[in-house]
Amino acid sequence: MANTQLLSDIPATVRTALTEDIGDGDITAQLIPAEQQGKARVISREEAVICGVEWVNEVFRQVDEIVKVTWLVGDGDRVAANQTLFELEGSARSLLTGERSALNFLQALSGTATISAHYASLVEGTGVKLLDTRKTIPGLRRAQKYAVSCGHCYNHRIGLYDAFLIKENHIMACGSIANAVATAKQNEPDKPVEVEVESFDELLQALDANADIVMLDNFDHAGLRLAVQKNKQHPTPAKLEASGGIDETTLRSIAETGVDYISIGLLTKDCKAVDLSMRFV
């Protein structure tokens, strides 16, 4: 995990999760003698791609830094049902207090990584890159985008600050696609400019304006193929991104139209948490 900003997010994110779960104390854990030690293992109850190692480590670091966490897998690894993911050793109270928060991070991020890996497998060999969107769990934006990369998909812009995405309302407010693109390049010359279009006329306007990426919103297959052709013939071609109403039944055929990217919101917004379980041994 190389992203410095992501690493700096983890302690605060974990602190928030622990605060909402523990409050002013885990009253059930207090039933256990303070000196009692425990060992536990966490298993996956289903096949999955794992993501969330550092979040789990941070949970137990904040709950009780003496707890020993031993990982048998790493982020990006594919695991089978009933496979042991990591082992814990330390105060029985601490293991139980940190359990839910640790598993919440691991199951959610692994769910994102798993569905991303599934979708990536559907377009294997086509050369297209599958992109996530900003449709993420609040507070877990960078975490989920990291999970997407663990599933061999790619990140669109992180937020509203690192790339332009000029949509219909922006165009109307600016007066034209050309004006919106020109203003974007003047304001932030080092940041990519993407324009969402809904017609071939708008596509040509975006290309004439020298947009870096053009998002083809809800184009049908024939329209996507024609857009790819028109883009190749244009003096200043852009990267093309297909978007809108895409699922696993249409993904492969869209990838084969020749677009560079396909953006899919469900990689982060419709993911199913992986089923995990912690067992004392």
N, C-alpha and C positions, 0 to 999 in steps of 0.2 A: 504494500500500500504506500505509494510514493507521494500522494497529494498532501502537501503540508497543511493546507487549509482544512482538508477533511480530518486529518489527525488532530488538529487543534479543536475541531468541533466536538469530538467524542466525549471528553470529560464533562462538558456542560450538558450535552444531550443525556448522558447517563445520569448525571446529578438530578436533572429534571424528572427522569423516569423513577429514580429511587425515592425522590421526595413525594411524588404522588402515590407511591405504593406503600412506603413505610410510614410516612407522616411523622408523628412523634415517637414511634417505636413499634416493633413487631411483637404484639402482645402474645401471639400464639407461640412464637419461638421462645419466649420467656418461660414456657412450661418445661423446657429442657434444661438440665443443669448446665451452668456456664462452662464447667470444665469438660463436658462431654465432647469427644472428638468423633468425626464421622468421615466416611468415604462414600463417594457417589459416582455414578457414571451417567452421562447423557447419551441417549440413543435416538436415532431417527426411526420413526415408524413407517417411513415410505422412502422411495427413491427420491433423491434431491441433488441439487448443486448447492454447496455450502457457501455461505457468506455471513460474516459477523464476528469473526474471531476477536478482533480488537475491542468490540463493544462488550462481549462477554468478559474478557480480561479486565476491562475497566470497571465493570459492575462489581466484581469480587475485589478489585483493588480498593474501591471506595467503601465497600461493606466491611472488609477485613483484609488488609494487605498481607496477612500471614497465610491466608488460604492459598493452597497450591493448585494451579490449573495446568493439567497436562493434556495437550492436544494430540490427537491421533490423525487428524485431517487438517487441511488448510482451506482458506478461501479459494473458491473455484474448483474444488475437488467434487467429483460426482460420487455419491454414496448410495448404498443399498439399504433396504428396509432392515431394521434391527441391527444396524451397524453402530458401534460405539464411536462417538465423535470426540468426546473429551472426558477426562476424569478429574474429580475434585477431592481434595483432602484438607481437613481443617476443622474448626469449630462447627459442631452440628448446627448450632444456632445460625451461624453465618451462612452455611450452605443453604439452609432453608429460606433465610431472609433474602438472599440474592437470587434464588432460583427463578422466580417468575419474571423479574426484569431481564435477567440474562437470556432466558428462553424467548421472551417476547422479541428482543432484538434479533436473535438468531433465527427464529422461525419466520419473521417478516422479511428480513433481508435475504434469507435463503429462498423464500417464496419468489421474490423478485428475480434472483439469479436463476432459479429453476425455470420459470416461464420464459425468461430471456434466452436461455440455452435451447429451449424447445423451439422457439421461433427462429433462432439462428440456424438450427439444423434444417428448417424447412426451406431456406434459401441457399443452402450450401452449394458452392460451385457457380453461382450466378454473378458474383462480384459485387452485388449490392450490399450496402451497409444499412442495418436496421438501427434507427435512432429512437431514443426515448423522448419524452416531452416534459413539460413543467407540471403535469398532472400527478403530483407526488403527495405523499403523506406529509402534512405540515410539520416542520421541524426535522424531517428526515430527508430533505432534498439531496444533499450530497451523499448521504448514506445509500439511498436507493440508486442514485446514479452510479455509485461505485459497484453496487450489486449487479446492475445492468452490465457493467464491463466484465464482471466475474462470469456472466453468462454469455460472453463473447458477442454482445451487441455494443452499440456506441452511444455516446452522449450528444444530444443536441445542446443548445445553450443552457447554461446553468440557471440563469435568471434573466431579469430584464436589463441587466447591466453589461453583459459580456458579448452580446451580439444583437444586431437589429433584426426584427421580424415585422415587416411592414404589411399590415392587413388592410381590409376594406375601409375601416373607419379612419386609420391613419392616412390613407390615400385621399379620402374625402376631405379631411381636415387640412392636408397639405396642398390640395388642389389638383395633383396629378402624381402618377408613379414617378415620372422623371424628376419632379420637384422633391418628392420625398427621398428618393435615392441620392440626389445631389446634396441635399441638406444633411443626410446621414453621413455621407463621405466627408463632408466639410466639417461636421461636428466631431466625428470620431473616425479619422482616416485609417486607423489600424484595426478597426473592428469589422467583422464580416457583415454584409448587408444582404438580407434575404427578403424577397417579396412574395407574398401569397397571391396567386392569380386564379381566376375562375373561367377564363376564356383564352382563346388563341390571340385575340387582340391585346389582352393584358400581358400575355406571355411576351409578345414582340415588344411591347412598351418596356417591360422589365429588362429584356435583353438589350434594347437600344440604350437604356439608361445605365447599362454596364453593372447590373446587379451581380453579386457573387453567386447567389443561390436563388433558384425560383421554386417555390412550393406550388405544385399542381394540385389544387384542392378539388377532390371528388371528380377527377377526370376518369372516364371509362377507359378500358384497355386500349381501344382504338385511338382514343384521344391521347393517351400516354405515349403510344408508339409514334404518333404524328408529332407530338411535342418534342420527342427525342430527335426526330428527323429534322425538324425546323431549327432546333438548337444547334445541331451539328453544322447546319448550313449557314448559321449566322456568323458575322464577322467577330462578335464578342460573345462566344458561348458561355453559358453558366453551368454550374452543377444543378441537376434537377432532382427534386424531392417529391415523391408521391405521398399524399396524405388524405385521410378521410374515409371512414367506413371500411377499414381494412381489417380482416381477420384471417385465421389460418386457412380458410377455404379459398381465399383469393390471393394470399400472399405470394405464392410461388409464381403464379401467372403474371402478377404485377412486376415482380422482380425481373422476369424475363422480357419485359418491354424495353429494358435498357436504361431505366432511370438509375441515378447514382445512389440515392437514398430513399428509404421508406420510413416515415415516422409513425410510431404506434403508441398511443397513450396507454393501452392496456398493459404494457410491460410493467408499469408502476402503479396504475390505478385499479387494476382488476386482479392483481396477483393473490393467490391463495396461500396463506401461511402454511409452512411445512409442519407436519405433526411430529413433535418431539416429546421425549419423556425423560425425567431424571429419576434414577432409582438408587437408593442407598444400598451399599454392599457390605 
